[in-house]
């Protein structure tokens, strides 16, 4: 199981620069609006130091981390919901992603033109959010009309009608869907693929002199994120571009010199994982050490299905070791000898860091 993040923002906020640092895919990062016309897609490995420790013990032929798919979507401008700029073409691209990464410009650079001629993080966020709300309002208005007409004879429509009304009221008040939907009501309107119902991470793209995000601009983005209960990460796109060109050893030294334990992009990946309620489990053998992504609270058969549908369909049992136990004792054989290798059935809830081997029969 993987997941994808759609990177959005106004033109010239640093989206493509950050994307290039993630993927080295070479998305054009020119100083003019709409330089990104088709969504650029790149798979980025999720750094997890646990994998390196497992690999040092197991000495596999290969190490395969789980991956995050990032989609670089062109800059949205005011009026996009009505077709301005490149309009609904890009709003449609956002509907297919699992979470939204909203990059907000918090750096000063006279050489890079801001689309509105000034640095105003809250204003920029409002422009984007308004366009997404307007697009969602259009979807809800159409469905509301149908639900009102069929509610007396259609039970599903009758159940959905008050949810549509609640959403309409929220949109009219300028509030995104995620602020009013519960888990239950979100399921009722899932088929609408509402843009503002998606989890969101705000990225404050700061200058080299503000890596900690202490500036007023970064603080403004942090305040918006806290108010919405959204994710928040500080990234310096320029620094991340430099890090992307380094070897692993050089990378570690470079970060140490900046007083950082991890890069901004690593923090972004972790934030996305947390926001979506995902965890990692591992398989470890001489052929490979591999990380797998699964939703939190998933049971063993579902986790097995991430590897192959046959594993889930014919699930018999899972042999499970906690990551901490494996590292402590050094091998699967030692874990078995110490009695910390457990045999679990179909009701076992997978924990983050579990090392698992599945038995199945189809």
TADA-V511007 format. One record per backbone hydrogen bond with DSSP energy under -0.5 kcal/mol. CO is the residue of the C=O (numbers start at 1). NH is the residue of the N-H. E is the energy in kcal/mol with one decimal. If there is no record, write none. Layout:
CO;NH;E + CO;NH;E
This chain:
1;293;-0.5 + 3;69;-2.5 + 4;98;-1.3 + 4;99;-1.4 + 5;7;-0.6 + 5;71;-2.9 + 6;8;-0.7 + 6;101;-3.1 + 7;73;-1.9 + 8;103;-2.7 + 9;76;-1.9 + 10;13;-0.9 + 11;115;-0.7 + 14;18;-2.3 + 15;19;-2.6 + 16;20;-2.7 + 17;21;-1.7 + 18;22;-1.6 + 19;23;-2.3 + 20;24;-2.9 + 30;32;-1.5 + 32;35;-0.9 + 35;37;-0.8 + 40;72;-3.2 + 42;44;-0.5 + 42;70;-2.6 + 44;68;-3.1 + 45;47;-0.7 + 48;51;-1.7 + 48;52;-0.8 + 49;53;-1.5 + 50;54;-2.2 + 51;55;-2.7 + 52;56;-1.9 + 53;57;-1.3 + 54;58;-3.0 + 55;59;-2.7 + 62;289;-1.8 + 63;65;-0.6 + 64;291;-2.5 + 66;46;-2.9 + 67;3;-0.6 + 68;44;-2.9 + 68;70;-0.6 + 69;5;-3.0 + 70;42;-2.1 + 70;72;-0.6 + 71;7;-3.4 + 71;73;-0.9 + 72;40;-1.6 + 77;80;-1.9 + 79;82;-1.6 + 79;84;-2.8 + 80;83;-1.8 + 84;87;-2.5 + 86;89;-1.0 + 87;90;-1.8 + 87;91;-1.1 + 88;92;-2.4 + 89;93;-0.8 + 90;94;-1.4 + 91;95;-0.9 + 92;96;-0.5 + 93;96;-0.8 + 94;97;-1.6 + 98;199;-0.6 + 99;6;-2.5 + 100;102;-0.6 + 100;201;-2.7 + 101;8;-2.8 + 101;103;-0.8 + 102;203;-2.8 + 104;205;-2.6 + 109;112;-2.1 + 111;113;-0.6 + 114;117;-1.6 + 118;120;-0.8 + 120;124;-2.7 + 121;125;-2.5 + 122;126;-2.3 + 123;127;-1.9 + 124;128;-2.0 + 125;129;-3.0 + 126;130;-2.5 + 127;131;-1.8 + 128;132;-2.1 + 129;133;-2.6 + 130;134;-2.7 + 131;135;-1.9 + 132;136;-2.2 + 133;137;-2.9 + 134;138;-1.8 + 135;139;-1.5 + 136;140;-2.7 + 137;141;-2.9 + 138;142;-1.7 + 139;143;-1.8 + 140;144;-3.2 + 141;145;-1.9 + 142;146;-1.3 + 143;147;-2.9 + 144;148;-2.6 + 145;149;-1.2 + 146;150;-1.7 + 147;151;-1.7 + 150;153;-1.5 + 150;154;-2.2 + 153;155;-0.6 + 154;158;-2.2 + 155;159;-2.1 + 156;160;-1.8 + 157;161;-2.0 + 158;162;-0.6 + 160;163;-0.6 + 160;164;-2.4 + 161;165;-2.2 + 162;166;-2.1 + 163;167;-2.4 + 164;168;-2.5 + 165;169;-2.2 + 166;170;-2.0 + 167;171;-2.9 + 168;172;-2.4 + 169;173;-1.2 + 170;175;-3.1 + 171;174;-1.6 + 176;179;-1.6 + 177;180;-1.9 + 177;181;-2.1 + 182;186;-2.5 + 183;187;-1.2 + 184;188;-1.1 + 185;189;-1.3 + 187;190;-0.8 + 189;192;-1.8 + 190;193;-1.8 + 194;197;-0.9 + 195;198;-1.0 + 196;178;-2.2 + 199;100;-2.7 + 200;231;-2.4 + 201;102;-2.6 + 201;203;-0.5 + 202;204;-0.6 + 202;233;-2.3 + 203;104;-3.1 + 203;205;-0.9 + 204;206;-1.1 + 204;235;-2.4 + 205;106;-2.4 + 207;210;-1.8 + 210;213;-1.7 + 215;219;-2.4 + 216;220;-1.8 + 217;221;-1.4 + 218;222;-2.3 + 219;223;-2.3 + 220;224;-1.6 + 221;225;-2.3 + 222;226;-2.5 + 223;227;-2.1 + 224;228;-1.9 + 225;229;-1.2 + 225;230;-2.7 + 231;202;-2.7 + 233;204;-2.3 + 233;235;-0.5 + 235;206;-2.4 + 235;237;-0.7 + 236;240;-2.6 + 237;241;-1.9 + 238;242;-1.3 + 239;243;-2.4 + 240;244;-2.0 + 241;245;-0.5 + 242;245;-1.1 + 243;246;-1.8 + 247;251;-2.7 + 248;252;-2.0 + 249;253;-1.7 + 250;254;-2.6 + 251;255;-2.6 + 252;256;-2.1 + 253;257;-2.2 + 254;258;-1.2 + 255;259;-0.5 + 255;260;-2.9 + 256;259;-1.2 + 263;267;-1.8 + 264;268;-2.0 + 265;269;-2.2 + 266;270;-2.1 + 267;271;-2.4 + 268;272;-2.5 + 269;273;-2.3 + 270;274;-2.5 + 271;275;-2.6 + 272;276;-2.0 + 273;278;-2.5 + 274;277;-1.2 + 277;296;-3.4 + 279;294;-2.2 + 280;353;-3.6 + 281;292;-2.8 + 282;356;-2.9 + 283;290;-2.9 + 286;61;-1.8 + 287;62;-0.8 + 288;285;-1.8 + 288;290;-0.5 + 289;64;-2.8 + 290;283;-2.2 + 292;281;-2.2 + 294;279;-2.8 + 295;298;-1.5 + 298;350;-2.5 + 299;302;-0.7 + 299;303;-1.9 + 300;304;-2.5 + 301;305;-1.8 + 302;306;-0.7 + 303;306;-0.9 + 303;307;-0.6 + 304;307;-1.1 + 304;308;-1.7 + 308;311;-1.0 + 308;312;-1.1 + 309;313;-2.6 + 310;314;-2.7 + 312;315;-1.1 + 314;361;-2.2 + 317;359;-2.9 + 318;320;-0.6 + 318;344;-3.3 + 319;357;-2.0 + 320;342;-2.8 + 321;355;-3.2 + 322;326;-2.3 + 323;327;-2.4 + 324;328;-2.2 + 325;329;-2.6 + 326;330;-2.2 + 331;335;-1.9 + 332;336;-2.4 + 333;337;-2.3 + 334;338;-2.4 + 335;339;-0.6 + 335;340;-2.2 + 335;341;-1.1 + 336;339;-0.8 + 340;342;-0.7 + 342;320;-3.1 + 342;344;-0.6 + 344;318;-2.5 + 345;348;-1.6 + 348;300;-2.2 + 348;350;-0.6 + 350;297;-0.5 + 351;354;-2.1 + 354;282;-3.2 + 354;356;-0.6 + 355;321;-2.4 + 357;319;-3.1 + 359;316;-2.9 + 359;317;-1.4
